[in-house]
Amino acid sequence: MPLITDKPCLAAHCLINGGIIAYPTEAVYGIGCLPENEISVARLRQIKQRPHNQGVILISDRLKRLEPYLQALSPRQRSLLQTRRLRPVTWLVPAADHCPTSLRGMHSRLAIRLTTHPLVTELCRLTGSALISTSANRRGQPPAKTAHQVTAALGQDIDCILTGLTGTARTVSEIRDIDTGTIYR
């Protein structure tokens, strides 16, 4: 069974040590790990039953933590990324050439989102890193909205659940191409 805590410092410690955690985001619980840990990323993909050709979403409290994974941003792209919206938006942004395929899948773009959720921003601050964020569910199942639902769906496979309230968004983030504006979800 995972460690269940309301203390971000314990969840951050788990992340730093290669763990997979669940945590509340803007609309649902997410599961994630640090993107630099290839073993954790592979484990997360296995838990999610996520095909290797699909990318994952990186979230952060600061654009600076995401920039190492991206091509140089234009002023327009930077402005779009930093504009706060009522509904969270995940942007598809040109990935840096060295961005691992474990993060971007077989695509030339990486999915990123800036977040203001207080627990996620604290996790980013404590780890000094962006986080992988994918909904807390197995492929084809509905995303968990509570820590209890996370435990029921994934409790045997993850290391820690950071309890707390999800944000006020009613649905998961919209996914939009930063250059074309095309909406994919």
DOPAGU-558849 format. One record per residue: x, y, z of N, C-alpha, C in turn. Coordinates in nm, 3 decimals, always signed. Example, Ala and Ser with C-alpha at 12.3 -4.5 7.8 and 13.67 -1.06 7.14 Angstrom:
<mikols>
{{+1.319; -0.569; +0.780}; {+1.230; -0.450; +0.780}; {+1.320; -0.330; +0.780}}
{{+1.285; -0.225; +0.708}; {+1.367; -0.106; +0.714}; {+1.290; +0.003; +0.787}}
</mikols>
This chain:
<mikols>
{{+0.084; -0.119; +0.000}; {+0.000; +0.000; +0.000}; {+0.088; +0.124; +0.000}}
{{+0.040; +0.229; -0.065}; {+0.120; +0.352; -0.072}; {+0.115; +0.429; +0.061}}
{{+0.215; +0.514; +0.079}; {+0.213; +0.611; +0.187}; {+0.104; +0.711; +0.154}}
{{+0.015; +0.739; +0.246}; {-0.089; +0.839; +0.225}; {-0.059; +0.954; +0.319}}
{{-0.042; +1.074; +0.264}; {+0.001; +1.189; +0.343}; {-0.063; +1.317; +0.293}}
{{-0.071; +1.415; +0.382}; {-0.112; +1.549; +0.340}; {+0.007; +1.644; +0.341}}
{{+0.127; +1.589; +0.354}; {+0.249; +1.669; +0.361}; {+0.327; +1.664; +0.230}}
{{+0.331; +1.775; +0.157}; {+0.404; +1.777; +0.029}; {+0.552; +1.739; +0.044}}
{{+0.613; +1.768; +0.159}; {+0.755; +1.734; +0.176}; {+0.777; +1.583; +0.169}}
{{+0.684; +1.503; +0.221}; {+0.697; +1.358; +0.213}; {+0.677; +1.307; +0.071}}
{{+0.582; +1.366; +0.000}; {+0.559; +1.328; -0.141}; {+0.680; +1.368; -0.226}}
{{+0.737; +1.486; -0.200}; {+0.854; +1.530; -0.275}; {+0.973; +1.437; -0.249}}
{{+0.990; +1.395; -0.125}; {+1.096; +1.301; -0.091}; {+1.079; +1.171; -0.170}}
{{+0.957; +1.125; -0.180}; {+0.927; +1.005; -0.258}; {+0.967; +1.025; -0.405}}
{{+0.929; +1.140; -0.462}; {+0.964; +1.170; -0.601}; {+1.115; +1.171; -0.622}}
{{+1.185; +1.239; -0.533}; {+1.331; +1.252; -0.545}; {+1.398; +1.116; -0.538}}
{{+1.337; +1.024; -0.467}; {+1.392; +0.889; -0.454}; {+1.338; +0.792; -0.559}}
{{+1.280; +0.845; -0.665}; {+1.239; +0.760; -0.778}; {+1.097; +0.707; -0.770}}
{{+1.017; +0.759; -0.677}; {+0.883; +0.707; -0.659}; {+0.781; +0.763; -0.757}}
{{+0.668; +0.694; -0.762}; {+0.550; +0.736; -0.838}; {+0.449; +0.783; -0.735}}
{{+0.398; +0.903; -0.752}; {+0.301; +0.955; -0.656}; {+0.171; +0.994; -0.727}}
{{+0.065; +1.001; -0.648}; {-0.063; +1.056; -0.693}; {-0.083; +1.186; -0.619}}
{{-0.145; +1.284; -0.685}; {-0.163; +1.416; -0.626}; {-0.278; +1.487; -0.694}}
{{-0.345; +1.577; -0.622}; {-0.456; +1.650; -0.683}; {-0.404; +1.754; -0.782}}
{{-0.477; +1.771; -0.891}; {-0.445; +1.876; -0.989}; {-0.568; +1.965; -1.004}}
{{-0.575; +2.037; -1.113}; {-0.682; +2.135; -1.132}; {-0.822; +2.073; -1.136}}
{{-0.834; +1.950; -1.188}; {-0.966; +1.889; -1.203}; {-0.976; +1.748; -1.146}}
{{-0.869; +1.672; -1.154}; {-0.868; +1.531; -1.111}; {-0.736; +1.503; -1.040}}
{{-0.724; +1.383; -0.987}; {-0.593; +1.340; -0.935}; {-0.507; +1.299; -1.053}}
{{-0.378; +1.330; -1.041}; {-0.282; +1.286; -1.139}; {-0.185; +1.190; -1.074}}
{{-0.115; +1.114; -1.156}; {+0.001; +1.039; -1.107}; {+0.120; +1.089; -1.184}}
{{+0.235; +1.083; -1.118}; {+0.353; +1.134; -1.184}; {+0.481; +1.094; -1.115}}
{{+0.588; +1.140; -1.178}; {+0.723; +1.116; -1.130}; {+0.809; +1.229; -1.185}}
{{+0.936; +1.227; -1.150}; {+1.028; +1.326; -1.206}; {+1.066; +1.283; -1.348}}
{{+1.063; +1.375; -1.443}; {+1.085; +1.338; -1.583}; {+1.228; +1.293; -1.613}}
{{+1.324; +1.327; -1.528}; {+1.463; +1.289; -1.553}; {+1.492; +1.144; -1.516}}
{{+1.403; +1.081; -1.442}; {+1.426; +0.945; -1.394}; {+1.363; +0.846; -1.492}}
{{+1.444; +0.794; -1.582}; {+1.394; +0.705; -1.689}; {+1.328; +0.578; -1.634}}
{{+1.380; +0.526; -1.522}; {+1.321; +0.406; -1.463}; {+1.181; +0.437; -1.412}}
{{+1.165; +0.552; -1.345}; {+1.033; +0.592; -1.295}; {+0.936; +0.618; -1.410}}
{{+0.986; +0.682; -1.516}; {+0.901; +0.711; -1.632}; {+0.853; +0.579; -1.694}}
{{+0.942; +0.483; -1.708}; {+0.903; +0.353; -1.765}; {+0.801; +0.284; -1.674}}
{{+0.820; +0.292; -1.546}; {+0.726; +0.231; -1.452}; {+0.589; +0.298; -1.459}}
{{+0.590; +0.431; -1.468}; {+0.464; +0.505; -1.480}; {+0.388; +0.465; -1.607}}
{{+0.461; +0.452; -1.717}; {+0.398; +0.410; -1.844}; {+0.336; +0.271; -1.830}}
{{+0.405; +0.183; -1.758}; {+0.353; +0.048; -1.738}; {+0.226; +0.053; -1.652}}
{{+0.227; +0.130; -1.546}; {+0.109; +0.143; -1.460}; {-0.010; +0.194; -1.540}}
{{+0.014; +0.295; -1.623}; {-0.092; +0.357; -1.702}; {-0.131; +0.274; -1.823}}
{{-0.051; +0.173; -1.856}; {-0.071; +0.094; -1.977}; {-0.068; +0.187; -2.099}}
{{+0.028; +0.278; -2.097}; {+0.039; +0.382; -2.200}; {+0.133; +0.337; -2.311}}
{{+0.087; +0.338; -2.436}; {+0.173; +0.299; -2.548}; {+0.297; +0.389; -2.557}}
{{+0.407; +0.333; -2.602}; {+0.533; +0.407; -2.609}; {+0.533; +0.517; -2.714}}
{{+0.440; +0.510; -2.808}; {+0.436; +0.615; -2.911}; {+0.363; +0.740; -2.862}}
{{+0.295; +0.732; -2.747}; {+0.226; +0.847; -2.692}; {+0.316; +0.921; -2.594}}
{{+0.304; +1.053; -2.594}; {+0.380; +1.134; -2.500}; {+0.307; +1.145; -2.367}}
{{+0.369; +1.215; -2.277}; {+0.310; +1.245; -2.147}; {+0.306; +1.396; -2.131}}
{{+0.238; +1.443; -2.029}; {+0.229; +1.586; -2.000}; {+0.328; +1.619; -1.890}}
{{+0.402; +1.727; -1.909}; {+0.485; +1.782; -1.803}; {+0.416; +1.906; -1.748}}
{{+0.408; +1.916; -1.617}; {+0.351; +2.036; -1.556}; {+0.454; +2.099; -1.464}}
{{+0.439; +2.229; -1.446}; {+0.531; +2.300; -1.358}; {+0.468; +2.430; -1.310}}
{{+0.524; +2.479; -1.203}; {+0.485; +2.610; -1.152}; {+0.554; +2.723; -1.226}}
{{+0.663; +2.691; -1.295}; {+0.742; +2.792; -1.366}; {+0.782; +2.743; -1.504}}
{{+0.777; +2.831; -1.599}; {+0.819; +2.799; -1.734}; {+0.967; +2.759; -1.737}}
{{+1.045; +2.819; -1.651}; {+1.189; +2.790; -1.645}; {+1.217; +2.641; -1.626}}
{{+1.132; +2.572; -1.551}; {+1.154; +2.429; -1.527}; {+1.122; +2.344; -1.651}}
{{+1.042; +2.397; -1.742}; {+1.003; +2.325; -1.863}; {+1.096; +2.354; -1.981}}
{{+1.159; +2.470; -1.981}; {+1.239; +2.513; -2.096}; {+1.350; +2.417; -2.138}}
{{+1.416; +2.344; -2.047}; {+1.519; +2.250; -2.094}; {+1.467; +2.143; -2.190}}
{{+1.338; +2.117; -2.191}; {+1.279; +2.013; -2.276}; {+1.227; +2.069; -2.409}}
{{+1.234; +2.201; -2.425}; {+1.170; +2.268; -2.538}; {+1.272; +2.334; -2.630}}
{{+1.230; +2.354; -2.756}; {+1.306; +2.442; -2.844}; {+1.291; +2.584; -2.791}}
{{+1.376; +2.673; -2.836}; {+1.368; +2.813; -2.792}; {+1.228; +2.867; -2.821}}
{{+1.172; +2.936; -2.725}; {+1.035; +2.989; -2.738}; {+1.037; +3.128; -2.798}}
{{+0.941; +3.153; -2.885}; {+0.923; +3.288; -2.940}; {+0.851; +3.373; -2.834}}
{{+0.856; +3.504; -2.846}; {+0.781; +3.588; -2.753}; {+0.631; +3.556; -2.753}}
{{+0.575; +3.524; -2.870}; {+0.433; +3.490; -2.878}; {+0.403; +3.361; -2.801}}
{{+0.487; +3.258; -2.822}; {+0.468; +3.132; -2.752}; {+0.480; +3.152; -2.600}}
{{+0.580; +3.227; -2.560}; {+0.600; +3.255; -2.417}; {+0.478; +3.324; -2.357}}
{{+0.424; +3.418; -2.431}; {+0.306; +3.492; -2.384}; {+0.185; +3.398; -2.370}}
{{+0.163; +3.314; -2.470}; {+0.051; +3.219; -2.463}; {+0.065; +3.125; -2.343}}
{{+0.185; +3.075; -2.321}; {+0.208; +2.982; -2.211}; {+0.183; +3.046; -2.075}}
{{+0.214; +3.173; -2.063}; {+0.206; +3.239; -1.933}; {+0.073; +3.310; -1.908}}
{{-0.016; +3.309; -2.007}; {-0.148; +3.370; -1.989}; {-0.237; +3.276; -1.909}}
{{-0.289; +3.325; -1.798}; {-0.377; +3.243; -1.714}; {-0.516; +3.239; -1.775}}
{{-0.579; +3.122; -1.768}; {-0.712; +3.102; -1.824}; {-0.804; +3.041; -1.720}}
{{-0.933; +3.049; -1.746}; {-1.031; +2.989; -1.654}; {-1.017; +2.838; -1.652}}
{{-1.000; +2.779; -1.769}; {-0.983; +2.633; -1.780}; {-0.836; +2.605; -1.806}}
{{-0.777; +2.505; -1.739}; {-0.636; +2.475; -1.765}; {-0.614; +2.433; -1.911}}
{{-0.502; +2.478; -1.966}; {-0.467; +2.444; -2.103}; {-0.331; +2.376; -2.104}}
{{-0.325; +2.262; -2.168}; {-0.199; +2.192; -2.194}; {-0.160; +2.225; -2.336}}
{{-0.040; +2.276; -2.352}; {+0.006; +2.320; -2.483}; {+0.100; +2.217; -2.545}}
{{+0.086; +2.195; -2.674}; {+0.181; +2.114; -2.750}; {+0.284; +2.211; -2.808}}
{{+0.408; +2.197; -2.763}; {+0.515; +2.292; -2.794}; {+0.630; +2.215; -2.859}}
{{+0.698; +2.274; -2.958}; {+0.810; +2.204; -3.020}; {+0.913; +2.159; -2.916}}
{{+0.942; +2.029; -2.916}; {+1.036; +1.971; -2.820}; {+1.179; +1.996; -2.865}}
{{+1.268; +2.007; -2.768}; {+1.411; +2.015; -2.798}; {+1.455; +1.884; -2.862}}
{{+1.559; +1.891; -2.945}; {+1.608; +1.770; -3.012}; {+1.647; +1.661; -2.912}}
{{+1.696; +1.700; -2.796}; {+1.742; +1.604; -2.696}; {+1.631; +1.558; -2.601}}
{{+1.509; +1.606; -2.620}; {+1.397; +1.565; -2.533}; {+1.370; +1.416; -2.553}}
{{+1.373; +1.339; -2.446}; {+1.357; +1.193; -2.460}; {+1.223; +1.153; -2.521}}
{{+1.225; +1.048; -2.601}; {+1.100; +0.996; -2.658}; {+1.009; +0.941; -2.548}}
{{+1.065; +0.907; -2.432}; {+0.981; +0.861; -2.321}; {+0.887; +0.972; -2.274}}
{{+0.920; +1.097; -2.304}; {+0.835; +1.211; -2.267}; {+0.747; +1.257; -2.382}}
{{+0.802; +1.263; -2.503}; {+0.725; +1.317; -2.616}; {+0.664; +1.210; -2.705}}
{{+0.694; +1.084; -2.676}; {+0.644; +0.978; -2.762}; {+0.711; +0.988; -2.898}}
{{+0.637; +0.957; -3.002}; {+0.692; +0.963; -3.138}; {+0.660; +1.097; -3.204}}
{{+0.646; +1.201; -3.124}; {+0.604; +1.332; -3.174}; {+0.719; +1.432; -3.165}}
{{+0.709; +1.536; -3.242}; {+0.809; +1.643; -3.237}; {+0.771; +1.750; -3.135}}
{{+0.654; +1.731; -3.072}; {+0.606; +1.829; -2.973}; {+0.593; +1.762; -2.838}}
{{+0.605; +1.845; -2.736}; {+0.591; +1.799; -2.598}; {+0.470; +1.869; -2.537}}
{{+0.390; +1.797; -2.461}; {+0.273; +1.853; -2.394}; {+0.317; +1.911; -2.260}}
{{+0.290; +2.042; -2.240}; {+0.329; +2.107; -2.114}; {+0.213; +2.192; -2.061}}
{{+0.212; +2.211; -1.930}; {+0.112; +2.298; -1.869}; {+0.172; +2.369; -1.749}}
{{+0.149; +2.497; -1.742}; {+0.182; +2.572; -1.621}; {+0.064; +2.562; -1.527}}
{{+0.090; +2.536; -1.402}; {-0.016; +2.515; -1.305}; {-0.005; +2.615; -1.191}}
{{-0.119; +2.646; -1.134}; {-0.122; +2.727; -1.012}; {-0.179; +2.647; -0.896}}
{{-0.204; +2.518; -0.915}; {-0.256; +2.437; -0.806}; {-0.153; +2.440; -0.693}}
{{-0.194; +2.478; -0.572}; {-0.097; +2.499; -0.465}; {-0.014; +2.376; -0.427}}
{{-0.073; +2.257; -0.429}; {+0.006; +2.139; -0.394}; {+0.105; +2.102; -0.503}}
{{+0.065; +2.119; -0.629}; {+0.157; +2.088; -0.739}; {+0.270; +2.190; -0.742}}
{{+0.237; +2.317; -0.721}; {+0.345; +2.419; -0.719}; {+0.442; +2.391; -0.606}}
{{+0.393; +2.345; -0.493}; {+0.481; +2.312; -0.381}; {+0.569; +2.191; -0.414}}
{{+0.513; +2.090; -0.479}; {+0.593; +1.975; -0.522}; {+0.705; +2.018; -0.617}}
{{+0.673; +2.105; -0.711}; {+0.774; +2.154; -0.805}; {+0.883; +2.232; -0.730}}
{{+0.842; +2.314; -0.636}; {+0.938; +2.392; -0.559}; {+1.029; +2.300; -0.477}}
{{+0.971; +2.203; -0.409}; {+1.048; +2.114; -0.323}; {+1.143; +2.023; -0.401}}
{{+1.102; +1.981; -0.520}; {+1.188; +1.893; -0.602}; {+1.279; +1.972; -0.695}}
{{+1.246; +2.098; -0.719}; {+1.323; +2.178; -0.815}; {+1.302; +2.131; -0.957}}
{{+1.188; +2.069; -0.984}; {+1.166; +2.005; -1.114}; {+1.022; +2.020; -1.161}}
{{+1.005; +2.006; -1.291}; {+0.872; +1.983; -1.347}; {+0.833; +1.841; -1.310}}
{{+0.705; +1.808; -1.326}; {+0.656; +1.674; -1.297}; {+0.583; +1.617; -1.417}}
{{+0.593; +1.487; -1.434}; {+0.503; +1.422; -1.528}; {+0.366; +1.420; -1.462}}
{{+0.264; +1.449; -1.539}; {+0.128; +1.448; -1.484}; {+0.035; +1.382; -1.584}}
{{-0.016; +1.269; -1.544}; {-0.116; +1.198; -1.624}; {-0.227; +1.157; -1.529}}
{{-0.347; +1.152; -1.577}; {-0.460; +1.126; -1.488}; {-0.442; +0.993; -1.413}}
{{-0.490; +0.990; -1.290}; {-0.475; +0.873; -1.204}; {-0.583; +0.771; -1.237}}
{{-0.553; +0.689; -1.334}; {-0.641; +0.582; -1.378}; {-0.565; +0.492; -1.475}}
{{-0.618; +0.376; -1.496}; {-0.562; +0.289; -1.601}; {-0.626; +0.330; -1.733}}
{{-0.562; +0.297; -1.838}; {-0.612; +0.332; -1.971}; {-0.755; +0.283; -1.989}}
{{-0.842; +0.374; -2.034}; {-0.981; +0.340; -2.061}; {-1.073; +0.353; -1.940}}
{{-1.017; +0.380; -1.822}; {-1.097; +0.396; -1.701}; {-1.114; +0.544; -1.670}}
{{-1.217; +0.583; -1.594}; {-1.234; +0.724; -1.560}; {-1.125; +0.769; -1.462}}
{{-1.083; +0.896; -1.471}; {-0.980; +0.946; -1.380}; {-1.033; +0.957; -1.237}}
{{-0.944; +0.932; -1.142}; {-0.979; +0.943; -1.000}; {-0.993; +1.090; -0.961}}
{{-1.092; +1.118; -0.879}; {-1.113; +1.255; -0.832}; {-1.089; +1.269; -0.682}}
{{-1.063; +1.156; -0.614}; {-1.035; +1.159; -0.471}; {-0.920; +1.063; -0.440}}
{{-0.859; +1.083; -0.324}; {-0.752; +0.992; -0.282}; {-0.806; +0.850; -0.264}}
{{-0.929; +0.837; -0.217}; {-0.990; +0.704; -0.201}; {-1.001; +0.634; -0.337}}
{{-1.043; +0.706; -0.440}; {-1.054; +0.647; -0.574}; {-0.916; +0.607; -0.626}}
{{-0.813; +0.687; -0.597}; {-0.676; +0.653; -0.638}; {-0.635; +0.521; -0.573}}
{{-0.660; +0.511; -0.443}; {-0.623; +0.389; -0.370}; {-0.692; +0.268; -0.430}}
{{-0.820; +0.281; -0.460}; {-0.895; +0.169; -0.518}; {-0.843; +0.130; -0.655}}
{{-0.807; +0.227; -0.736}; {-0.767; +0.199; -0.875}; {-0.619; +0.162; -0.889}}
{{-0.532; +0.228; -0.811}; {-0.388; +0.215; -0.835}; {-0.306; +0.188; -0.710}}
{{-0.371; +0.171; -0.597}; {-0.302; +0.163; -0.469}; {-0.189; +0.065; -0.460}}
{{-0.196; -0.047; -0.529}; {-0.089; -0.147; -0.523}; {+0.032; -0.109; -0.607}}
{{+0.017; -0.012; -0.697}; {+0.122; +0.017; -0.793}; {+0.198; +0.146; -0.771}}
{{+0.147; +0.234; -0.685}; {+0.214; +0.362; -0.664}; {+0.273; +0.367; -0.524}}
{{+0.360; +0.464; -0.500}; {+0.435; +0.470; -0.375}; {+0.378; +0.567; -0.272}}
{{+0.307; +0.670; -0.319}; {+0.261; +0.773; -0.227}; {+0.137; +0.841; -0.285}}
{{+0.045; +0.879; -0.199}; {-0.070; +0.960; -0.238}; {-0.067; +1.086; -0.153}}
{{-0.055; +1.200; -0.219}; {-0.063; +1.330; -0.152}; {-0.210; +1.369; -0.152}}
{{-0.270; +1.374; -0.035}; {-0.412; +1.405; -0.026}; {-0.433; +1.556; -0.032}}
{{-0.547; +1.593; -0.081}; {-0.583; +1.734; -0.089}; {-0.698; +1.751; -0.186}}
{{-0.739; +1.875; -0.200}; {-0.851; +1.906; -0.288}; {-0.803; +1.931; -0.431}}
{{-0.881; +1.881; -0.525}; {-0.856; +1.918; -0.664}; {-0.901; +2.062; -0.682}}
{{-0.859; +2.122; -0.792}; {-0.899; +2.259; -0.822}; {-1.045; +2.266; -0.864}}
{{-1.084; +2.380; -0.912}; {-1.225; +2.405; -0.947}; {-1.259; +2.372; -1.092}}
{{-1.160; +2.331; -1.171}; {-1.190; +2.296; -1.311}; {-1.284; +2.177; -1.315}}
{{-1.382; +2.182; -1.403}; {-1.481; +2.074; -1.412}; {-1.437; +1.960; -1.502}}
{{-1.343; +1.988; -1.591}; {-1.294; +1.884; -1.681}; {-1.142; +1.891; -1.689}}
{{-1.081; +1.783; -1.737}; {-0.936; +1.780; -1.755}; {-0.896; +1.890; -1.853}}
{{-0.768; +1.920; -1.855}; {-0.721; +2.032; -1.935}; {-0.748; +2.012; -2.085}}
{{-0.769; +2.124; -2.149}; {-0.777; +2.127; -2.295}; {-0.635; +2.106; -2.346}}
{{-0.619; +2.037; -2.458}; {-0.489; +2.022; -2.522}; {-0.492; +2.097; -2.653}}
{{-0.396; +2.189; -2.669}; {-0.398; +2.281; -2.783}; {-0.256; +2.299; -2.839}}
{{-0.245; +2.302; -2.971}; {-0.117; +2.327; -3.037}; {-0.082; +2.476; -3.024}}
{{+0.038; +2.504; -2.978}; {+0.076; +2.643; -2.952}; {+0.094; +2.723; -3.080}}
{{+0.126; +2.659; -3.191}; {+0.148; +2.733; -3.316}; {+0.023; +2.747; -3.400}}
{{-0.059; +2.642; -3.406}; {-0.176; +2.646; -3.493}; {-0.306; +2.678; -3.419}}
{{-0.306; +2.658; -3.287}; {-0.428; +2.678; -3.210}; {-0.524; +2.559; -3.217}}
{{-0.488; +2.455; -3.292}; {-0.573; +2.337; -3.305}; {-0.598; +2.277; -3.166}}
{{-0.725; +2.247; -3.138}; {-0.761; +2.185; -3.011}; {-0.776; +2.035; -3.033}}
{{-0.703; +1.956; -2.954}; {-0.706; +1.810; -2.966}; {-0.794; +1.744; -2.860}}
{{-0.818; +1.815; -2.751}; {-0.907; +1.763; -2.645}; {-0.971; +1.880; -2.574}}
</mikols>
